[in-house]
Amino acid sequence: RAVVLDATACHPVDAAWPDQPADRAVLRVRGAGIEVLDCVVGAASTDPAEDATLHVGADVPAKKGADGWSFVAVHVVPGDADVLVGDAVEVLVDPEHRRALSAGHTGCHLASLALDRALAEAWTKDVPRDALGAPGFDALAIGTSRIGPWSSVDTYRLGKSLRKKGFVPAALVERLDEVRDAVDATLAGWVASGAAARIEREGDLLTSRRSWVCELPGGTARIPCGGTHLAGLDELASITIDLEVEEADGAVVVRMRTTCVPS
């Protein structure tokens, strides 16, 4: 069964970019707890002439935020769940799991910025800059990003398109240890600063624009993001990365694994 609420504390996974998993949560209805098996983004047409079917996850036919559609968090619950239209519902999110995913997401953003900085000299052409002004390798090369508890895995494709933009793959592939050490050094400095972080939002809707903002030494990073995050880097003892290289479909693929340790 699918439960849609007028407001929820549960973070839904977005099939269009499923980087952060859904929260673990329980819906409390009339004193009884109902486990949330999953929480995903769904949408229904707001056009009176159209079918009002609720589309869920990858079946949503419209881009998130498209006119004429209402986007919601869909709480997937057991088929025999005792919940009715109009019920008052309390949403209880697992705080430790949320914190672990928030840490993983914060670490993911910081690692991508540190990687961009470490690869700043690996370009022969001007390309769009990241939130701190470095050439945006992460944005241009990212294939997939997956957030886990206190961790993340980002996969980058060093293919023909990236080379045409001016990236020199050897600057990464043949210098993995140097790049890793440079990234780790940057991350260590940022963590030591205990920088504050926050989410800025333009509204309360699921589709309202949100940005992760972190007051890092030397500049403020602002990245559009619909996920959850830590309130500051003082919640972390360290962030480190590992880099791996493999061949896939005729292109070089680099995988960055980021690990966060709580303070």
N, C-alpha and C positions, 0 to 999 in steps of 0.2 A: 504494500500500500504506500501511497505517497501523501505526505502531510505538508501543506503549505501554510505558513503563519504570516500574520501581518508584520511581525518583526522577529528576528532570531539572533541568538548569540553564536550560532553554529556556522563555522566557515565551510562553504561548499566548494567542491572541486569543479573547475571549469574545463569542460572537454576541449575547448578551443586551445587552451594552453594549460594542461594539467600538471603544473609544476608542484603545487602544494596540495597534499591529500586533504580530505575532509577531516574535520574534528571528530573525536569520539564524544558522543553525547547521549543523554537520556532525556526523553520528554516525560515530564511528570503531569499526569492527567488524573484529576479526581483522587489524588493521593497515591496512585500507582505509577510505577516507572515503566516506560516503553523504550527499549534500546533503539537507537538510531543506527541502522545497518550501514547507511551511507548518506551523504548529503551532497547533492549535485545541483548545478545550475540548470534551471528549466525555463521555458518560455511559452506563452500563449498569445495568440493574436488578439489585439484590442479592437479590431475592425468588426463592427456588428454584422457585416455581410460575410465574414469569414468563419471557418470552423474554430471553435474555442478550445480545441483539444490542447492539453498540456503536453508539450514536447520536452523530453528529458535528456540531458547529457548530449551525446553525439548526434541524437536525432533532432536537435533544435535546428530548424532550417534557416534561421536568420542570424546575422552577426550580432554579438552582444551590444545592446544599446540602440539597435535599429529602430527607426520610427515605426509605430504601429504594432509594437510588441511589448509585452510586459514580462520582465525577467525576474525570476524568483529563486529562492533557495528551496529545493525539494528534499524533504526529509524522508528517506526510505525506511519504512518500519515493517515488522512482520505482518503478514496478511491477516492474522487474527487479532491485531492490535485493537484494543477497545478505545477508539478515539472517534469523535463525531464532529461534524461541521458545527462551529460555534463554541466548542469546548475551550475553556481557559487552559492554556498550556504554559508550563514553566520549562525553560530549556536549561539543562545542566550540562555544561561542557567540562570534560576531563581537564583540569588545569595543568597537570604535569605534562600530559601529552601535547597540549597546546603550547606550553612553554618550550618543549623540545623541538616542535616544528617551527616555532617562531625563531628560535636560535638558529636552526638550520637555514631558514630563509634569510635572516640577517647575515649569517656567515656567507651565504651564496652571493648576495649583493656585494659584500666587501671583497670577497675573493675575486669576483669579476672585475671590480675596479682596480684591485692590485695587479691582476693579470694584464689589464690594459696598460697600466703604467709600466710594467716590466717589459712589454712589447712595443713601447712607444717608438723605438728606433728601427722597428722591423718593417716599416712602410716606405715605399718609394713615391707614393702619391698622397695627396691630402684626402682624408676621409672624415665623415661625421665624428664629432667628439663625444666622449662619454660625460657623465655628470660632474667629473672633476677636470675635464678639459683634455684628457689623453685621447689618442686615436681609439675609436670604439671597436676593438677586436671582438669583444664579447657579443656585441649587438650584430656585427656583420657575419660572424662565423658560427653562432650558436645553432645547434640542431635540436637538442633536447635539454631540458633542465628538470631535475627531479629533487624535491626536497624530502629529507627524511629526518627522524629525530636526531638533533644535534649534528646534522650532516647534510650534504647535498652532492649530487653528481651532475656535472655539466659536460655535454659532448659537443665538440667543435669539429666542423668539417673544413679541411684545408684543400678545397677543390679549385677548379679552374676559375670559377667566378670570383673567389677571394683573391687569387693571384692577379686577375685582371684589375682588381681594385688597388693593387699595389702591395699586397702583403707578400713577404718573403718567408715561405714555410721553414726554410733552414734555420731562420733566426729563433724558431721555437723547437723544431724537431731535433736539431743537432745540438741544442743547448738546454735540454730538459732540466738538468740539475741546476744550472745557473738561474734559469727562469724560476724554478721552484723556490730556490733560496731567496731570490729577490722578492717574490710574492710573500713568502713567509716573513721576511724582514719588515715589509710594509705592514702586513697584518699585525705583527707584534707591536709595532709602534702605535697603530690605531687602537688596539685593545688596551695598551698601557695608558692611553689617554682617557679611557673611561667615557668616551664621547656620548652625549645624549642623543637619542633618536626618537622619532615620533611619526605618526601617520597624519598627513594633512588630507582632508577630504572636502569636496565641493558640495556634498549633499548626503542624504541618508539612504538613497536608493542603492540597490545592488549594482546598478550601472553608473553610479556617480563616480567621477574621477577621483582616484586616491593616489597619493604619492608617499613613498618612504623618504624621510628626510633624516640625515645624520650629520651632526656638527663635527666633522672630522678636522684634525689639525691641518691647517693650510687651506681649508675650504669646506663649504657645505655641499654634501651630495644630495641630490633630489632625483628620485627614480620613480616613474609611474609604476604602481604595484597594487594589486588587490589582495595581497596576502597578509599574514599576521607577522609581527616582529617583536623583538625585545625592546624595552624602553631605553636601554643604554648599553654600551659596551662594558660597563662595570659589572655586568652579569656574566661576563666571560673571563676565563683564565687564559685561554689561548684559542687561536684559529690557525690551522695549518692545512696545507694541501699536498696532494700527490698528483703527478702527471703520468699518463700512460699513452702510448702511441700504438695504433694498429691500422691496417689497410682494410678498407670497406668500399665495395662498389667502385673501384678504380680511384679512390681518393684516400688521402691520409686523414685519419680521425684521431683527435686528441681528446682524452677524457680527463677531466679535472675532478678529483674527489676532495671535498672540503670537510674537515672535521673540527667541530667546536667542543671545547671543554668548559663546563660551567665553573664559575668562580666559587 
